[in-house]
């Protein structure tokens, strides 16, 4: 797993993952006090899909085809970050090492795209 910061000095995925889980732990404390339990995996997944769907509306708002109250850019930044947070939370609950999975997936996709481009240049 890559635990070094990104080249631009910003935290890498491993640090973002750690921070996301610390924030999730705070939510769990509140859930325990309010509900007497923490959210189930399906509840977490529903929270993610709700926020991801709202990103779609915000994209429409950014394109001026859907109206929302407030600052569209600020809302987009917030919801995209929240969706990333949900991904880390869900990955943790599903025992997926997200930074490692991301690296492996980008290597596979990038390699496939590179091979496609090389094949296109030979034609």
C-alpha positions as CSV (number, residue, x, y, z in Angstrom):
1,X,0.0,0.0,0.0
2,X,1.3,3.5,-0.9
3,X,1.5,5.6,2.3
4,X,3.5,8.4,1.0
5,X,1.9,11.8,0.2
6,X,1.1,12.6,-3.4
7,X,3.8,14.4,-5.4
8,X,2.1,17.8,-4.9
9,X,2.4,17.5,-1.1
10,X,-1.2,16.8,-0.6
11,X,-2.2,13.7,1.4
12,X,-2.4,10.5,-0.5
13,X,-5.2,7.9,-0.5
14,X,-3.9,6.1,2.6
15,X,-4.0,9.3,4.6
16,X,-7.4,10.1,3.2
17,X,-8.6,6.6,4.1
18,X,-7.3,7.0,7.7
19,X,-9.0,10.4,8.1
20,X,-12.3,9.1,6.7
21,X,-12.4,6.3,9.2
22,X,-11.7,8.6,12.1
23,X,-14.7,10.8,11.0
24,X,-16.8,7.6,10.6
25,X,-15.8,6.6,14.2
26,X,-17.3,10.0,15.4
27,X,-20.5,9.3,13.5
28,X,-20.7,5.8,15.1
29,X,-20.5,7.4,18.6
30,X,-23.5,9.6,17.8
31,X,-25.4,6.7,16.2
32,X,-24.8,4.6,19.3
33,X,-26.1,7.3,21.5
34,X,-29.1,8.2,19.3
35,X,-30.0,4.7,17.9
36,X,-28.4,2.4,20.4
37,X,-26.5,0.9,17.4
38,X,-24.4,1.9,14.4
39,X,-25.6,1.9,10.9
40,X,-25.7,-1.4,9.0
41,X,-23.9,-1.9,5.8
42,X,-27.1,-1.5,3.7
43,X,-27.8,1.8,5.5
44,X,-24.2,3.0,4.7
45,X,-24.7,2.0,1.1
46,X,-28.0,3.9,0.9
47,X,-26.3,7.0,2.3
48,X,-23.6,6.7,-0.4
49,X,-26.1,6.3,-3.2
50,X,-28.2,9.2,-2.0
51,X,-25.2,11.5,-2.0
52,X,-24.0,10.1,-5.4
53,X,-27.4,10.8,-6.9
54,X,-27.3,14.4,-5.6
55,X,-24.0,14.8,-7.4
56,X,-25.9,14.2,-10.6
57,X,-28.3,17.0,-9.8
58,X,-25.4,19.3,-8.9
59,X,-23.8,18.5,-12.3
60,X,-27.0,19.5,-13.9
61,X,-27.0,22.7,-11.8
62,X,-23.5,23.4,-12.9
63,X,-24.6,23.1,-16.5
64,X,-27.6,25.4,-15.7
65,X,-30.2,22.8,-16.5
66,X,-31.3,22.2,-12.9
67,X,-31.8,24.9,-10.3
68,X,-30.6,24.6,-6.7
69,X,-30.5,27.0,-3.8
70,X,-27.0,28.0,-2.8
71,X,-23.5,27.9,-4.2
72,X,-23.3,25.1,-6.8
73,X,-19.5,25.0,-6.8
74,X,-19.3,24.7,-3.0
75,X,-22.0,22.1,-3.0
76,X,-20.2,20.1,-5.7
77,X,-16.9,20.2,-3.7
78,X,-18.8,19.1,-0.6
79,X,-20.7,16.2,-2.2
80,X,-17.8,14.9,-4.2
81,X,-15.7,14.8,-1.1
82,X,-18.5,13.2,0.8
83,X,-18.9,10.5,-1.9
84,X,-15.2,9.8,-1.6
85,X,-15.6,9.5,2.2
86,X,-18.5,7.0,1.7
87,X,-16.2,4.9,-0.6
88,X,-13.6,4.7,2.1
89,X,-16.2,3.8,4.7
90,X,-17.8,1.1,2.6
91,X,-14.5,-0.3,1.6
92,X,-13.5,-0.6,5.3
93,X,-16.8,-2.4,6.1
94,X,-16.3,-4.7,3.2
95,X,-12.6,-5.4,4.0
96,X,-11.3,-3.8,0.8
97,X,-8.0,-2.0,1.0
98,X,-9.1,1.0,-1.0
99,X,-5.7,2.6,-1.7
100,X,-4.4,-0.7,-2.9
101,X,-7.5,-1.5,-4.9
102,X,-7.3,2.0,-6.5
103,X,-3.6,1.5,-7.5
104,X,-4.2,-1.9,-8.9
105,X,-7.3,-0.8,-10.8
106,X,-5.6,2.3,-12.3
107,X,-2.6,0.1,-13.3
108,X,-5.0,-2.3,-15.1
109,X,-7.1,0.3,-16.8
110,X,-4.1,2.6,-17.7
111,X,-2.2,-0.4,-19.1
112,X,-5.2,-1.5,-21.2
113,X,-5.7,2.1,-22.5
114,X,-2.0,2.4,-23.4
115,X,-2.2,-0.9,-25.3
116,X,-5.3,0.3,-27.2
117,X,-3.5,3.5,-28.1
118,X,-0.4,1.7,-29.3
119,X,-2.6,-0.6,-31.4
120,X,-4.4,2.4,-32.9
121,X,-1.1,4.1,-33.9
122,X,-0.1,0.9,-35.8
123,X,-3.2,1.0,-37.9
